[in-house]
Amino acid sequence: MTIIKKWFRHLDLTRDLMLLLIIGGLYSLSVALSNTFVNIYLWKQTGEFIDLAIYNLTVAGVQPIAFIIAGKCAKKVDRVIVLRAGVSILALFYIAVLYFGSEASNWLVLLGALLGLGYGFYWLAYNVLTFEITEPETRDFFNGFFGTLFSAGGMFGPIAAGFIISRFASFTGYFIVFGLSLAFFIAAVIFSLFLKRRPSDGHFQLVSVWRERSRNADWERITNAHFFQGLREGVFVFIISVFVFVTTGSELALGTYGLVYSGISFVSYTLATKFVKKPHRKAVILAGGIVLFLSLFLIISDLTFSKLLIYGAIIAVAYPFLLVPYISMTYDVIGQSFKAAEMRVEYIVIREVFLNAGRLVSILSFIAAITFFDEKTSIPILLMVLGAGHTLIYFCIRKVNTHTVRDLVH
């Protein structure tokens, strides 16, 4: 923590902010190590796109429900307890994967539900704590540095996991990797014990925040943008890793893809954190969205590992420059909205409902495409349609005014 403070002496970095970054880093490392390989683990057991779609559909379907439950809990009990609950459920997910072993594909809905529940509790608490612990002047730093940590974990995780898996026969390597992820989640729980308690009071006013969309144009624009963000993320979260594995037949190649993506992303997040200033946020978001869409033309036909690596490198540059200003803008809009301090939990929940609604539409579209049409024809077309999601974010947020302070009580 001392090293980070020295790097950013001009910012007031609190102990809780540093702890939150460490917890986020451990989470990122665990996810980087195993998340991609869970999909491949299930793919190797069934070889069917529909099974991966059902698993990821369950994750996306349970998440908004989990966010609502976690939101109610966050209004009644300590936010830090909600964070610990989320990390503990994610640890339970990996325990279940290890327990079911080669029969995991028979428990797709249960595994998806556990992961969605863990994500909901973890991200509700993490986002609310981010909102409370950061200030406008440290928000870009926090989002950018977290992205840097995520990328650093992504550099080490996939290549290490791919190497471990490739060195062992059958599913032994997978069990080792999932066990390591479990250990990182346990470490995250331990670090959460040092966070300052943040109790909450008041009623859970979800309907009021939903209705705020009709009174606050900026809030409506941000929630719409999150739907389109989810529209791309729903299918892309698993389809690219399957493409890499099917093209190469190698977990180590998938780890190499992760290394290339995360290595470039690491640099990109660092640059975005340093150079993206508030007046240029919208232009940078538009540029990032356009690059993300154009990158799809590399992978819609004649797939090769080289093409996939180039695609990974391009999106690794574009994503950070889109996400750093976009996430900061989201928090700014929430911070300027009606009774933001009192109802910040509800604002986070509604945002996640729209994000996961986009993911659900994305995966349901994928299921319809592979059910009623030929996979080889329908999947490329669908990817082009869904891949426009991040470009459409700009058209939702281009009129957002983050300079007007409304009824904010700190």
Order of alpha helices (4+ residues) and beta strands (2+ residues): alpha-alpha-alpha-alpha-alpha-alpha-alpha-alpha-alpha-alpha-alpha-alpha-alpha-alpha-alpha
